[in-house]
Amino acid sequence: MDGHPTEVVFFAQIPGKARVKQSLKTAIRSLEITIQGVAWIDSDNHHIVRMRTELLEPYPDLDLKEETTESRFMEVRFKDVPQAFWLPEEVTVTVNWDGAVFRNRHQYSDFQLFRVDTDAAPPRSPARN
């Protein structure tokens, strides 16, 4: 994939045991979703290059027909930071809700690194009357 030898890993959450679930919120309710997916992992450095997730099984809600997320990752390096970061380059979320298909595509670039330094201030004395 993209010139990288990759290993492909399939995964699925176990219903009833999955502690972290994906959620889908609407104006009237919030749904917790278990997912399955596939990840393409760079064979040389073991970083995830691409990942796709979808509903584990048909969701028992009549409105939700499909939910798919496709993510592509890229190596990002920052000046004066020795390690590389693998960050999302593009994420596409597709939802089939009551027969209408919604697709959100997000592209990321020009990442910036921010640093914040703080000093602990001594505690304030209580105000006296």
N, CA, C and O atoms as a GROMACS GRO file, in nm:
protein
  516
    1MET      N    1   0.084  -0.117   0.000
    1MET     CA    2   0.000   0.000   0.000
    1MET      C    3   0.089   0.124   0.000
    1MET      O    4   0.173   0.141   0.088
    2ASP      N    5   0.069   0.208  -0.098
    2ASP     CA    6   0.149   0.331  -0.113
    2ASP      C    7   0.298   0.303  -0.106
    2ASP      O    8   0.374   0.382  -0.048
    3GLY      N    9   0.342   0.192  -0.163
    3GLY     CA   10   0.483   0.159  -0.165
    3GLY      C   11   0.534   0.092  -0.039
    3GLY      O   12   0.653   0.063  -0.030
    4HIS      N   13   0.448   0.066   0.056
    4HIS     CA   14   0.486   0.001   0.181
    4HIS      C   15   0.440  -0.145   0.178
    4HIS      O   16   0.324  -0.171   0.145
    5PRO      N   17   0.528  -0.239   0.213
    5PRO     CA   18   0.478  -0.374   0.233
    5PRO      C   19   0.393  -0.372   0.361
    5PRO      O   20   0.436  -0.321   0.464
    6THR      N   21   0.272  -0.428   0.354
    6THR     CA   22   0.183  -0.421   0.470
    6THR      C   23   0.132  -0.559   0.511
    6THR      O   24   0.128  -0.653   0.432
    7GLU      N   25   0.096  -0.565   0.635
    7GLU     CA   26   0.026  -0.681   0.689
    7GLU      C   27  -0.118  -0.636   0.712
    7GLU      O   28  -0.142  -0.521   0.750
    8VAL      N   29  -0.212  -0.726   0.690
    8VAL     CA   30  -0.353  -0.692   0.704
    8VAL      C   31  -0.407  -0.764   0.827
    8VAL      O   32  -0.392  -0.886   0.842
    9VAL      N   33  -0.471  -0.688   0.915
    9VAL     CA   34  -0.527  -0.743   1.038
    9VAL      C   35  -0.676  -0.716   1.040
    9VAL      O   36  -0.719  -0.601   1.025
   10PHE      N   37  -0.755  -0.820   1.059
   10PHE     CA   38  -0.899  -0.806   1.075
   10PHE      C   39  -0.928  -0.808   1.225
   10PHE      O   40  -0.864  -0.880   1.301
   11PHE      N   41  -1.026  -0.728   1.267
   11PHE     CA   42  -1.060  -0.725   1.409
   11PHE      C   43  -1.210  -0.705   1.424
   11PHE      O   44  -1.276  -0.654   1.334
   12ALA      N   45  -1.261  -0.744   1.539
   12ALA     CA   46  -1.402  -0.724   1.570
   12ALA      C   47  -1.419  -0.715   1.721
   12ALA      O   48  -1.355  -0.788   1.797
   13GLN      N   49  -1.505  -0.624   1.763
   13GLN     CA   50  -1.536  -0.616   1.905
   13GLN      C   51  -1.627  -0.733   1.943
   13GLN      O   52  -1.703  -0.784   1.860
   14ILE      N   53  -1.618  -0.773   2.067
   14ILE     CA   54  -1.702  -0.882   2.116
   14ILE      C   55  -1.822  -0.820   2.188
   14ILE      O   56  -1.806  -0.755   2.291
   15PRO      N   57  -1.943  -0.838   2.133
   15PRO     CA   58  -2.061  -0.781   2.198
   15PRO      C   59  -2.071  -0.828   2.343
   15PRO      O   60  -2.049  -0.945   2.373
   16GLY      N   61  -2.104  -0.736   2.431
   16GLY     CA   62  -2.116  -0.769   2.573
   16GLY      C   63  -1.985  -0.760   2.648
   16GLY      O   64  -1.986  -0.752   2.771
   17LYS      N   65  -1.873  -0.762   2.578
   17LYS     CA   66  -1.742  -0.752   2.643
   17LYS      C   67  -1.668  -0.624   2.607
   17LYS      O   68  -1.581  -0.580   2.682
   18ALA      N   69  -1.700  -0.564   2.494
   18ALA     CA   70  -1.631  -0.443   2.450
   18ALA      C   71  -1.657  -0.330   2.549
   18ALA      O   72  -1.772  -0.295   2.575
   19ARG      N   73  -1.551  -0.274   2.605
   19ARG     CA   74  -1.565  -0.165   2.701
   19ARG      C   75  -1.574  -0.029   2.632
   19ARG      O   76  -1.644   0.060   2.679
   20VAL      N   77  -1.505  -0.014   2.520
   20VAL     CA   78  -1.508   0.111   2.445
   20VAL      C   79  -1.591   0.087   2.321
   20VAL      O   80  -1.564  -0.005   2.243
   21LYS      N   81  -1.691   0.168   2.303
   21LYS     CA   82  -1.778   0.154   2.186
   21LYS      C   83  -1.782   0.285   2.110
   21LYS      O   84  -1.762   0.393   2.166
   22GLN      N   85  -1.807   0.273   1.983
   22GLN     CA   86  -1.826   0.391   1.901
   22GLN      C   87  -1.966   0.443   1.928
   22GLN      O   88  -2.057   0.365   1.955
   23SER      N   89  -1.985   0.573   1.920
   23SER     CA   90  -2.118   0.627   1.943
   23SER      C   91  -2.162   0.712   1.826
   23SER      O   92  -2.080   0.773   1.757
   24LEU      N   93  -2.290   0.716   1.805
   24LEU     CA   94  -2.351   0.798   1.701
   24LEU      C   95  -2.461   0.877   1.769
   24LEU      O   96  -2.555   0.818   1.824
   25LYS      N   97  -2.450   1.009   1.766
   25LYS     CA   98  -2.548   1.093   1.836
   25LYS      C   99  -2.633   1.167   1.734
   25LYS      O  100  -2.582   1.222   1.637
   26THR      N  101  -2.762   1.168   1.759
   26THR     CA  102  -2.856   1.245   1.679
   26THR      C  103  -2.920   1.348   1.770
   26THR      O  104  -2.889   1.355   1.889
   27ALA      N  105  -3.009   1.426   1.716
   27ALA     CA  106  -3.077   1.527   1.796
   27ALA      C  107  -3.167   1.464   1.902
   27ALA      O  108  -3.198   1.528   2.002
   28ILE      N  109  -3.209   1.340   1.880
   28ILE     CA  110  -3.306   1.281   1.972
   28ILE      C  111  -3.253   1.160   2.050
   28ILE      O  112  -3.316   1.117   2.146
   29ARG      N  113  -3.136   1.105   2.009
   29ARG     CA  114  -3.086   0.990   2.083
   29ARG      C  115  -2.937   0.967   2.054
   29ARG      O  116  -2.879   1.026   1.964
   30SER      N  117  -2.880   0.879   2.135
   30SER     CA  118  -2.739   0.842   2.119
   30SER      C  119  -2.733   0.690   2.110
   30SER      O  120  -2.790   0.620   2.193
   31LEU      N  121  -2.662   0.639   2.009
   31LEU     CA  122  -2.650   0.496   1.988
   31LEU      C  123  -2.507   0.453   2.016
   31LEU      O  124  -2.413   0.521   1.974
   32GLU      N  125  -2.489   0.342   2.086
   32GLU     CA  126  -2.356   0.284   2.105
   32GLU      C  127  -2.343   0.168   2.007
   32GLU      O  128  -2.431   0.082   1.999
   33ILE      N  129  -2.234   0.167   1.933
   33ILE     CA  130  -2.217   0.075   1.821
   33ILE      C  131  -2.093  -0.011   1.842
   33ILE      O  132  -1.988   0.041   1.879
   34THR      N  133  -2.105  -0.142   1.820
   34THR     CA  134  -1.987  -0.227   1.816
   34THR      C  135  -1.943  -0.239   1.671
   34THR      O  136  -2.026  -0.240   1.580
   35ILE      N  137  -1.811  -0.247   1.650
   35ILE     CA  138  -1.758  -0.242   1.514
   35ILE      C  139  -1.668  -0.360   1.483
   35ILE      O  140  -1.623  -0.433   1.572
   36GLN      N  141  -1.644  -0.376   1.356
   36GLN     CA  142  -1.543  -0.468   1.305
   36GLN      C  143  -1.464  -0.390   1.202
   36GLN      O  144  -1.509  -0.285   1.154
   37GLY      N  145  -1.347  -0.440   1.166
   37GLY     CA  146  -1.271  -0.365   1.069
   37GLY      C  147  -1.147  -0.438   1.022
   37GLY      O  148  -1.121  -0.553   1.056
   38VAL      N  149  -1.071  -0.364   0.944
   38VAL     CA  150  -0.946  -0.413   0.890
   38VAL      C  151  -0.844  -0.299   0.898
   38VAL      O  152  -0.876  -0.183   0.873
   39ALA      N  153  -0.720  -0.336   0.932
   39ALA     CA  154  -0.612  -0.237   0.938
   39ALA      C  155  -0.496  -0.286   0.853
   39ALA      O  156  -0.462  -0.404   0.854
   40TRP      N  157  -0.438  -0.195   0.779
   40TRP     CA  158  -0.318  -0.224   0.701
   40TRP      C  159  -0.201  -0.166   0.779
   40TRP      O  160  -0.196  -0.046   0.803
   41ILE      N  161  -0.109  -0.252   0.819
   41ILE     CA  162   0.002  -0.212   0.906
   41ILE      C  163   0.133  -0.227   0.830
   41ILE      O  164   0.161  -0.332   0.773
   42ASP      N  165   0.213  -0.121   0.830
   42ASP     CA  166   0.342  -0.121   0.762
   42ASP      C  167   0.428  -0.233   0.820
   42ASP      O  168   0.452  -0.238   0.941
   43SER      N  169   0.475  -0.323   0.735
   43SER     CA  170   0.553  -0.438   0.780
   43SER      C  171   0.688  -0.399   0.840
   43SER      O  172   0.742  -0.471   0.924
   44ASP      N  173   0.743  -0.286   0.798
   44ASP     CA  174   0.875  -0.244   0.846
   44ASP      C  175   0.872  -0.177   0.982
   44ASP      O  176   0.954  -0.207   1.069
   45ASN      N  177   0.776  -0.084   1.003
   45ASN     CA  178   0.778  -0.006   1.127
   45ASN      C  179   0.654  -0.029   1.214
   45ASN      O  180   0.643   0.028   1.323
   46HIS      N  181   0.560  -0.112   1.168
   46HIS     CA  182   0.440  -0.150   1.244
   46HIS      C  183   0.344  -0.035   1.271
   46HIS      O  184   0.267  -0.040   1.367
   47HIS      N  185   0.348   0.067   1.188
   47HIS     CA  186   0.251   0.176   1.201
   47HIS      C  187   0.129   0.147   1.115
   47HIS      O  188   0.140   0.088   1.007
   48ILE      N  189   0.013   0.189   1.163
   48ILE     CA  190  -0.110   0.172   1.085
   48ILE      C  191  -0.108   0.273   0.971
   48ILE      O  192  -0.095   0.393   0.993
   49VAL      N  193  -0.122   0.223   0.848
   49VAL     CA  194  -0.121   0.307   0.729
   49VAL      C  195  -0.264   0.342   0.688
   49VAL      O  196  -0.292   0.453   0.643
   50ARG      N  197  -0.354   0.245   0.703
   50ARG     CA  198  -0.494   0.263   0.665
   50ARG      C  199  -0.580   0.177   0.757
   50ARG      O  200  -0.536   0.072   0.803
   51MET      N  201  -0.704   0.224   0.782
   51MET     CA  202  -0.795   0.145   0.863
   51MET      C  203  -0.938   0.172   0.816
   51MET      O  204  -0.974   0.284   0.781
   52ARG      N  205  -1.018   0.066   0.816
   52ARG     CA  206  -1.159   0.076   0.780
   52ARG      C  207  -1.240   0.006   0.888
   52ARG      O  208  -1.209  -0.107   0.926
   53THR      N  209  -1.345   0.072   0.937
   53THR     CA  210  -1.434   0.010   1.034
   53THR      C  211  -1.578   0.020   0.983
   53THR      O  212  -1.613   0.108   0.905
   54GLU      N  213  -1.660  -0.074   1.030
   54GLU     CA  214  -1.801  -0.074   0.994
   54GLU      C  215  -1.879  -0.142   1.106
   54GLU      O  216  -1.820  -0.195   1.200
   55LEU      N  217  -2.011  -0.139   1.096
   55LEU     CA  218  -2.094  -0.203   1.196
   55LEU      C  219  -2.058  -0.350   1.207
   55LEU      O  220  -2.039  -0.417   1.106
   56LEU      N  221  -2.050  -0.400   1.328
   56LEU     CA  222  -2.021  -0.541   1.350
   56LEU      C  223  -2.134  -0.628   1.294
   56LEU      O  224  -2.110  -0.732   1.232
   57GLU      N  225  -2.255  -0.585   1.318
   57GLU     CA  226  -2.373  -0.658   1.271
   57GLU      C  227  -2.482  -0.554   1.250
   57GLU      O  228  -2.472  -0.442   1.299
   58PRO      N  229  -2.586  -0.590   1.178
   58PRO     CA  230  -2.694  -0.491   1.161
   58PRO      C  231  -2.740  -0.439   1.296
   58PRO      O  232  -2.764  -0.517   1.389
   59TYR      N  233  -2.751  -0.309   1.307
   59TYR     CA  234  -2.787  -0.248   1.434
   59TYR      C  235  -2.938  -0.259   1.454
   59TYR      O  236  -3.014  -0.242   1.358
   60PRO      N  237  -2.983  -0.287   1.576
   60PRO     CA  238  -3.127  -0.308   1.597
   60PRO      C  239  -3.210  -0.180   1.589
   60PRO      O  240  -3.329  -0.183   1.620
   61ASP      N  241  -3.152  -0.070   1.548
   61ASP     CA  242  -3.226   0.055   1.532
   61ASP      C  243  -3.275   0.062   1.387
   61ASP      O  244  -3.197   0.040   1.294
   62LEU      N  245  -3.400   0.090   1.367
   62LEU     CA  246  -3.457   0.090   1.232
   62LEU      C  247  -3.396   0.197   1.141
   62LEU      O  248  -3.394   0.181   1.019
   63ASP      N  249  -3.346   0.306   1.200
   63ASP     CA  250  -3.293   0.415   1.117
   63ASP      C  251  -3.152   0.389   1.066
   63ASP      O  252  -3.120   0.425   0.953
   64LEU      N  253  -3.066   0.327   1.148
   64LEU     CA  254  -2.925   0.309   1.113
   64LEU      C  255  -2.907   0.185   1.025
   64LEU      O  256  -2.925   0.072   1.072
   65LYS      N  257  -2.873   0.208   0.899
   65LYS     CA  258  -2.854   0.096   0.805
   65LYS      C  259  -2.706   0.064   0.785
   65LYS      O  260  -2.670  -0.052   0.763
   66GLU      N  261  -2.620   0.165   0.792
   66GLU     CA  262  -2.477   0.146   0.765
   66GLU      C  263  -2.398   0.258   0.831
   66GLU      O  264  -2.444   0.372   0.839
   67GLU      N  265  -2.278   0.225   0.879
   67GLU     CA  266  -2.183   0.325   0.928
   67GLU      C  267  -2.045   0.272   0.897
   67GLU      O  268  -2.006   0.165   0.946
   68THR      N  269  -1.970   0.345   0.818
   68THR     CA  270  -1.836   0.305   0.777
   68THR      C  271  -1.741   0.423   0.796
   68THR      O  272  -1.774   0.536   0.763
   69THR      N  273  -1.623   0.395   0.850
   69THR     CA  274  -1.518   0.497   0.863
   69THR      C  275  -1.392   0.445   0.796
   69THR      O  276  -1.345   0.335   0.827
   70GLU      N  277  -1.338   0.525   0.705
   70GLU     CA  278  -1.212   0.490   0.638
   70GLU      C  279  -1.110   0.597   0.671
   70GLU      O  280  -1.134   0.716   0.650
   71SER      N  281  -0.994   0.554   0.722
   71SER     CA  282  -0.889   0.647   0.765
   71SER      C  283  -0.757   0.611   0.698
   71SER      O  284  -0.722   0.493   0.687
   72ARG      N  285  -0.686   0.714   0.654
   72ARG     CA  286  -0.551   0.696   0.600
   72ARG      C  287  -0.458   0.780   0.687
   72ARG      O  288  -0.489   0.894   0.723
   73PHE      N  289  -0.343   0.721   0.721
   73PHE     CA  290  -0.248   0.787   0.810
   73PHE      C  291  -0.118   0.816   0.736
   73PHE      O  292  -0.084   0.748   0.640
   74MET      N  293  -0.046   0.917   0.783
   74MET     CA  294   0.082   0.951   0.724
   74MET      C  295   0.182   0.985   0.834
   74MET      O  296   0.145   1.024   0.945
   75GLU      N  297   0.308   0.969   0.799
   75GLU     CA  298   0.414   1.004   0.893
   75GLU      C  299   0.433   1.155   0.891
   75GLU      O  300   0.442   1.217   0.785
   76VAL      N  301   0.437   1.214   1.011
   76VAL     CA  302   0.457   1.359   1.024
   76VAL      C  303   0.575   1.381   1.116
   76VAL      O  304   0.584   1.323   1.224
   77ARG      N  305   0.667   1.466   1.072
   77ARG     CA  306   0.784   1.501   1.153
   77ARG      C  307   0.780   1.650   1.185
   77ARG      O  308   0.743   1.732   1.101
   78PHE      N  309   0.820   1.681   1.307
   78PHE     CA  310   0.826   1.819   1.351
   78PHE      C  311   0.971   1.856   1.377
   78PHE      O  312   1.050   1.774   1.421
   79LYS      N  313   1.004   1.980   1.350
   79LYS     CA  314   1.138   2.031   1.375
   79LYS      C  315   1.168   2.019   1.524
   79LYS      O  316   1.084   2.049   1.608
   80ASP      N  317   1.287   1.975   1.556
   80ASP     CA  318   1.336   1.963   1.694
   80ASP      C  319   1.268   1.852   1.775
   80ASP      O  320   1.283   1.848   1.897
   81VAL      N  321   1.195   1.762   1.709
   81VAL     CA  322   1.134   1.647   1.778
   81VAL      C  323   1.187   1.522   1.709
   81VAL      O  324   1.162   1.504   1.590
   82PRO      N  325   1.260   1.436   1.780
   82PRO     CA  326   1.324   1.324   1.714
   82PRO      C  327   1.229   1.216   1.661
   82PRO      O  328   1.256   1.156   1.557
   83GLN      N  329   1.119   1.192   1.730
   83GLN     CA  330   1.031   1.084   1.685
   83GLN      C  331   0.928   1.136   1.584
   83GLN      O  332   0.889   1.252   1.585
   84ALA      N  333   0.886   1.044   1.498
   84ALA     CA  334   0.781   1.075   1.401
   84ALA      C  335   0.646   1.042   1.462
   84ALA      O  336   0.636   0.957   1.551
   85PHE      N  337   0.543   1.108   1.416
   85PHE     CA  338   0.406   1.083   1.458
   85PHE      C  339   0.329   1.031   1.337
   85PHE      O  340   0.350   1.079   1.226
   86TRP      N  341   0.241   0.935   1.358
   86TRP     CA  342   0.152   0.886   1.252
   86TRP      C  343   0.016   0.947   1.279
   86TRP      O  344  -0.053   0.910   1.374
   87LEU      N  345  -0.023   1.040   1.194
   87LEU     CA  346  -0.145   1.118   1.214
   87LEU      C  347  -0.239   1.100   1.095
   87LEU      O  348  -0.195   1.062   0.986
   88PRO      N  349  -0.368   1.126   1.115
   88PRO     CA  350  -0.462   1.106   1.004
   88PRO      C  351  -0.436   1.205   0.891
   88PRO      O  352  -0.414   1.324   0.914
   89GLU      N  353  -0.439   1.154   0.771
   89GLU     CA  354  -0.427   1.236   0.650
   89GLU      C  355  -0.566   1.262   0.592
   89GLU      O  356  -0.597   1.371   0.544
   90GLU      N  357  -0.649   1.158   0.598
   90GLU     CA  358  -0.785   1.169   0.546
   90GLU      C  359  -0.876   1.071   0.620
   90GLU      O  360  -0.838   0.956   0.644
   91VAL      N  361  -0.994   1.117   0.656
   91VAL     CA  362  -1.093   1.033   0.723
   91VAL      C  363  -1.227   1.057   0.654
   91VAL      O  364  -1.271   1.171   0.639
   92THR      N  365  -1.292   0.948   0.612
   92THR     CA  366  -1.423   0.957   0.549
   92THR      C  367  -1.521   0.874   0.630
   92THR      O  368  -1.499   0.755   0.653
   93VAL      N  369  -1.629   0.937   0.673
   93VAL     CA  370  -1.734   0.869   0.750
   93VAL      C  371  -1.860   0.867   0.665
   93VAL      O  372  -1.907   0.971   0.619
   94THR      N  373  -1.914   0.747   0.644
   94THR     CA  374  -2.037   0.731   0.566
   94THR      C  375  -2.144   0.669   0.654
   94THR      O  376  -2.121   0.566   0.718
   95VAL      N  377  -2.261   0.731   0.657
   95VAL     CA  378  -2.372   0.682   0.738
   95VAL      C  379  -2.496   0.674   0.648
   95VAL      O  380  -2.531   0.770   0.580
   96ASN      N  381  -2.561   0.558   0.650
   96ASN     CA  382  -2.690   0.542   0.585
   96ASN      C  383  -2.794   0.548   0.696
   96ASN      O  384  -2.808   0.454   0.774
   97TRP      N  385  -2.867   0.659   0.701
   97TRP     CA  386  -2.964   0.683   0.807
   97TRP      C  387  -3.101   0.694   0.745
   97TRP      O  388  -3.131   0.792   0.675
   98ASP      N  389  -3.184   0.597   0.769
   98ASP     CA  390  -3.322   0.595   0.721
   98ASP      C  391  -3.327   0.613   0.568
   98ASP      O  392  -3.415   0.683   0.516
   99GLY      N  393  -3.233   0.550   0.498
   99GLY     CA  394  -3.232   0.554   0.352
   99GLY      C  395  -3.156   0.671   0.292
   99GLY      O  396  -3.134   0.673   0.171
  100ALA      N  397  -3.116   0.767   0.372
  100ALA     CA  398  -3.037   0.880   0.322
  100ALA      C  399  -2.890   0.855   0.356
  100ALA      O  400  -2.858   0.819   0.468
  101VAL      N  401  -2.802   0.874   0.258
  101VAL     CA  402  -2.659   0.851   0.279
  101VAL      C  403  -2.589   0.984   0.305
  101VAL      O  404  -2.600   1.077   0.225
  102PHE      N  405  -2.519   0.991   0.417
  102PHE     CA  406  -2.442   1.110   0.455
  102PHE      C  407  -2.295   1.072   0.453
  102PHE      O  408  -2.257   0.967   0.504
  103ARG      N  409  -2.213   1.158   0.394
  103ARG     CA  410  -2.070   1.131   0.387
  103ARG      C  411  -1.994   1.256   0.428
  103ARG      O  412  -2.011   1.363   0.369
  104ASN      N  413  -1.911   1.241   0.529
  104ASN     CA  414  -1.823   1.350   0.573
  104ASN      C  415  -1.680   1.310   0.542
  104ASN      O  416  -1.634   1.203   0.582
  105ARG      N  417  -1.610   1.395   0.470
  105ARG     CA  418  -1.470   1.369   0.436
  105ARG      C  419  -1.385   1.479   0.497
  105ARG      O  420  -1.408   1.598   0.476
  106HIS      N  421  -1.286   1.437   0.573
  106HIS     CA  422  -1.197   1.531   0.642
  106HIS      C  423  -1.055   1.508   0.591
  106HIS      O  424  -1.007   1.395   0.588
  107GLN      N  425  -0.988   1.615   0.550
  107GLN     CA  426  -0.849   1.607   0.508
  107GLN      C  427  -0.765   1.692   0.603
  107GLN      O  428  -0.804   1.803   0.640
  108TYR      N  429  -0.650   1.637   0.641
  108TYR     CA  430  -0.563   1.704   0.738
  108TYR      C  431  -0.427   1.730   0.675
  108TYR      O  432  -0.374   1.646   0.602
  109SER      N  433  -0.371   1.846   0.705
  109SER     CA  434  -0.237   1.880   0.655
  109SER      C  435  -0.182   1.995   0.739
  109SER      O  436  -0.250   2.050   0.825
  110ASP      N  437  -0.058   2.030   0.712
  110ASP     CA  438   0.006   2.143   0.780
  110ASP      C  439  -0.004   2.133   0.932
  110ASP      O  440  -0.042   2.229   0.999
  111PHE      N  441   0.029   2.016   0.984
  111PHE     CA  442   0.024   1.995   1.128
  111PHE      C  443   0.123   2.087   1.197
  111PHE      O  444   0.231   2.115   1.144
  112GLN      N  445   0.087   2.134   1.314
  112GLN     CA  446   0.176   2.218   1.392
  112GLN      C  447   0.187   2.161   1.532
  112GLN      O  448   0.092   2.102   1.585
  113LEU      N  449   0.302   2.178   1.589
  113LEU     CA  450   0.328   2.131   1.724
  113LEU      C  451   0.323   2.250   1.818
  113LEU      O  452   0.390   2.351   1.795
  114PHE      N  453   0.246   2.238   1.923
  114PHE     CA  454   0.236   2.345   2.021
  114PHE      C  455   0.292   2.295   2.153
  114PHE      O  456   0.271   2.180   2.192
  115ARG      N  457   0.362   2.381   2.220
  115ARG     CA  458   0.416   2.347   2.351
  115ARG      C  459   0.369   2.452   2.450
  115ARG      O  460   0.358   2.570   2.419
  116VAL      N  461   0.340   2.405   2.570
  116VAL     CA  462   0.296   2.494   2.676
  116VAL      C  463   0.380   2.464   2.798
  116VAL      O  464   0.393   2.349   2.840
  117ASP      N  465   0.437   2.568   2.856
  117ASP     CA  466   0.511   2.555   2.980
  117ASP      C  467   0.433   2.628   3.089
  117ASP      O  468   0.381   2.738   3.067
  118THR      N  469   0.425   2.568   3.204
  118THR     CA  470   0.355   2.631   3.315
  118THR      C  471   0.441   2.624   3.440
  118THR      O  472   0.525   2.536   3.454
  119ASP      N  473   0.420   2.716   3.527
  119ASP     CA  474   0.484   2.716   3.657
  119ASP      C  475   0.374   2.706   3.761
  119ASP      O  476   0.269   2.771   3.749
  120ALA      N  477   0.397   2.626   3.862
  120ALA     CA  478   0.298   2.614   3.970
  120ALA      C  479   0.306   2.739   4.055
  120ALA      O  480   0.414   2.775   4.104
  121ALA      N  481   0.194   2.803   4.073
  121ALA     CA  482   0.188   2.922   4.158
  121ALA      C  483   0.159   2.879   4.301
  121ALA      O  484   0.086   2.782   4.323
  122PRO      N  485   0.216   2.950   4.397
  122PRO     CA  486   0.184   2.916   4.537
  122PRO      C  487   0.035   2.938   4.563
  122PRO      O  488  -0.026   3.025   4.500
  123PRO      N  489  -0.023   2.862   4.654
  123PRO     CA  490  -0.167   2.880   4.682
  123PRO      C  491  -0.191   3.017   4.742
  123PRO      O  492  -0.110   3.070   4.819
  124ARG      N  493  -0.306   3.073   4.706
  124ARG     CA  494  -0.344   3.205   4.759
  124ARG      C  495  -0.395   3.193   4.902
  124ARG      O  496  -0.454   3.092   4.940
  125SER      N  497  -0.370   3.295   4.980
  125SER     CA  498  -0.426   3.299   5.115
  125SER      C  499  -0.573   3.334   5.105
  125SER      O  500  -0.612   3.411   5.017
  126PRO      N  501  -0.655   3.279   5.194
  126PRO     CA  502  -0.798   3.315   5.191
  126PRO      C  503  -0.815   3.464   5.219
  126PRO      O  504  -0.740   3.523   5.297
  127ALA      N  505  -0.913   3.522   5.154
  127ALA     CA  506  -0.940   3.664   5.175
  127ALA      C  507  -0.987   3.688   5.318
  127ALA      O  508  -1.063   3.609   5.374
  128ARG      N  509  -0.941   3.799   5.376
  128ARG     CA  510  -0.980   3.831   5.514
  128ARG      C  511  -1.068   3.954   5.512
  128ARG      O  512  -1.046   4.048   5.436
  129ASN      N  513  -1.169   3.951   5.598
  129ASN     CA  514  -1.262   4.067   5.608
  129ASN      C  515  -1.218   4.159   5.716
  129ASN      O  516  -1.282   4.261   5.740
   0.00000   0.00000   0.00000
